[in-house]
Amino acid sequence: MMGGGARRFWALRRHSRRLAGCVTARPLRALLALCAVARSAPTARAANASEMEALLCVRARAEELTLLPVPGEARRFGAWLPPSVCASARGARSAPIVLALGCYGCSMDTVARPLFNAAERFGLVLVAPEQHKRSWNAGECCGAALRERTPDAAFIRAVIAHVRGALGTPRAGAAGVYAFGWSNGGFMATELARAGAPLDGLAVVAGYSSTHLHAARPGGELNATLPAPTPILLFHARDDAIVRAEGCCAAGRGCCCGIAAPRCVGVEGAWGAWALANRCSPAPSPVAAEPADAAAALGVRCVGRAACAAATVVCVAQRGGHSFGSGFERFAFGGMVGAFFARAACARTGGAWDARREACQCGGAGGPVSYTHLTLPTKRIV
């Protein structure tokens, strides 16, 4: 009979590998060796891990970012590997990378913190690039970065390339890179997608750029300028007074911080433009907002499209303001964001998503393998 530590190790290992490809049988000797690893520190597995991975796994149990330099750049980035990734035999090499892009005035960890539980649950690598004077140069928004026209897209590309190289996650065959942005970070995420940065999906809260939206003819349907269909999940509250749900206009009702787009595009209009770019059918399809209690408290309604080349979902709350709830570090829908990215990564790696179990299924040389959903111990942020 396995002890509690060994049982948790195997649970974590099975869970974190569901996006890594299919499992093949291992000899008993190898299994016993892995059990020995489970009895030691979670970083003992990393004998062949990269230097960055080994460093991050030392700090995996502390839910905080580790600051690291980017070669050739003055700015740094924060990173966090969850214990589930560190316990995996394949480590970070096949894990999806999620960029956490902060708001105007935020610290690097403000947007990362709501994703810690989801990162553990779905085996995600969290990376938070440092802003320029706590701002991003992102289309219509914001602050010193916008005024000084800092090359933020190039910096974030450099961060992605550095992390991929340091963790041994080349683009070919990897589970992908995703972006989660709040406010100014949401503007930055959509600008990155427009500019052709290596993003395989994004989720944005209370912020999206409309500079890349266009109509083929005056008064025609808006389309998003994207190099390829890209999954997107948008969150916005009707009572957001900072970035208004009906759009930030150069003329008419303005938004905070000098945000002014040449065209006033509300969140549903932006969603429609992305749906057109993602080759969606016009038929709407309801999407469950999770967790249900938080969704009910804020009056959240989520809608997708019945068929798309890439998932395109908008969630609009009747209340919740700019932080979509009570302070963004308490953003309640981090699990929904993590599942959205995990599902996109599953599709990218050739798997089939089991919505009931929130798990990726795939078939390999050893036959079909099902990665079941596990409820892992989590810490509630209060």
Buried (B, 14 or more C-beta within 10 A) or exposed (E): EEEEEBEBBBBBBBBBBBBBBBBEEEEEEEEEEBBEBBEEEBBBBBEEBBEBBBBBBBBBEEBEBBEBEBEEBEBBBBBBBBBBBBBBBBBBBBBBBBBBBBBBBBBBBBBBBBBBBBBBBBBBBBBBBBBBEBBBBBBBBBBBBBEEEBEBBEBBBBBBBBBBEBBBBEEEEBBBBBBBBBBBBBBBBBBBBBBEBBBBBBBBBBBBBBBBBEEEEEEEEBBBBBEEBBBBBBBBBBBBEBBBBBBBBEEEEEBBBEBBBEBBBBBBBBBBBBBBBBEBEEEEBEBEBBEEEBBEBBBBBBBBBEEBEBBBBBBBBEBBBBBBBEEBBBBBBBBBBBBBBBBBBBBBBEBEBBEEBBBBBBEEEEEEBEBEBBEBEEEEBE
